[in-house]
Amino acid sequence: MSKLTKQYEQAKSNSKMYMQNGQIAAYLNALLEMNKYKRLMVAVVAN
């Protein structure tokens, strides 16, 4: 679980950096990555 949390936080910081730099495509990809890790964390907690 802690590994998923670290990956989520890394994607979150990447998304902030991309948005500040105006890299919209990379920002959207980082948001998708955040969503993936969030769903995985919810699945782990549910089981």
PyMOL commands that set and color helices and strands:
alter all, ss='L'
color gray80, all
select helices_A, chain A and resi 2-21+24-46
alter helices_A, ss='H'
color red, helices_A
deselect
rebuild
show_as cartoon
